[in-house]
């Protein structure tokens, strides 16, 4: 499972409108940026209280991308 598929899977499990989840990946040499876009009313569910959910997703992404030998950064698009 790629990092992009992982983020898409997690995001679709958290939101009310999974059909509006869009994940894109911009790859560099060692770092890739994963952009996550969700419906406006689902943004709070992805970010969570004081950013805890977003931080947890980033930790999971970091661990998964370390296994692949890369570094990944998650950007949440409003």
C-alpha positions, 0 to 999 in steps of 0.5 A: 500500500502506498502512502497516498492510498493509506491517507485516502483510506484513513480519510474516507473512514473518518468523514461523512462524505467519502466520495469528496475525498481527493488525495494527490501526491507530488513526488520529489527525490526523497520527499513527497507531498501528499495533498488531502482535500475533503468536503468543507463540513468534514474538515473539522473531522480530519483536523480534530480537536486542537489538531490531534487527528491531523497529527495522528495521521501525520505520525502514521504517514511518517512511519509508513513512509519510513518503511519505504525509505522516503519522507512524506509530508501531509498538507490538508487543503481547505 
